[in-house]
Amino acid sequence: MTIITNILITIVALQHIAFLVLEMFLWDKPIGRLVFGLTKEAATISKTLAANQGLYNGFLAAGLIWGLSLGAEGTNIIIFFLSCILLAGIFGGMTVSPKIFLIQALPALIALVLLLLS
């Protein structure tokens, strides 16, 4: 894997750690409501669901970090987790907001393509 590919994979992992923090801890706070465009009431109602979603994002980040820590032996692990992120981002982009495709799926797609080409 090239350094650029590893940097992009790390950025994708950091994004998912940020999603974890936003969804698990800041969902019903002003910054979380602003990021997700939620009213206070909507955030309160969906807080538990968002925390569950945030936990899954943490698992995705952990998988990428695990794969990176293994060097070349972790390539298949990284491919799996980037593919999961890509599919989730495509689904979210189609069902929730096109922004999800741009923010989540596109960086994963670019990292996955670079990884497969290296």
KAGI-V543328 format. One record per residue. N is the residue number from 1. PSI is psi in whole degrees, -180 to 180 (NA if undefined). Layout:
<<N	PSI> <N	PSI>>
//
This chain:
<<1	142> <2	164> <3	-42> <4	-43> <5	-45> <6	-38> <7	-44> <8	-40> <9	-41> <10	-40> <11	-42> <12	-42> <13	-44> <14	-37> <15	-44> <16	-27> <17	-40> <18	-40> <19	-41> <20	-49> <21	-46> <22	-45> <23	-33> <24	-35> <25	-24> <26	4> <27	-48> <28	9> <29	163> <30	-43> <31	-41> <32	-43> <33	-37> <34	-49> <35	-42> <36	1> <37	44> <38	147> <39	164> <40	-42> <41	-46> <42	-40> <43	-41> <44	-44> <45	-38> <46	9> <47	-45> <48	-42> <49	-43> <50	-39> <51	-40> <52	-44> <53	-41> <54	-39> <55	-42> <56	-40> <57	-35> <58	-39> <59	-39> <60	-44> <61	-44> <62	-40> <63	-42> <64	-42> <65	-42> <66	-50> <67	-44> <68	-37> <69	-19> <70	-3> <71	-141> <72	-30> <73	-16> <74	4> <75	-47> <76	-34> <77	-45> <78	-43> <79	-44> <80	-51> <81	-38> <82	-37> <83	-41> <84	-45> <85	-44> <86	-48> <87	-42> <88	-40> <89	-38> <90	-47> <91	-47> <92	-38> <93	-33> <94	-32> <95	-24> <96	-61> <97	136> <98	-23> <99	-32> <100	-38> <101	-46> <102	-40> <103	-38> <104	-52> <105	-43> <106	-47> <107	-38> <108	-41> <109	-46> <110	-45> <111	-41> <112	-44> <113	-46> <114	-41> <115	-45> <116	-28> <117	-16> <118	NA>>
//
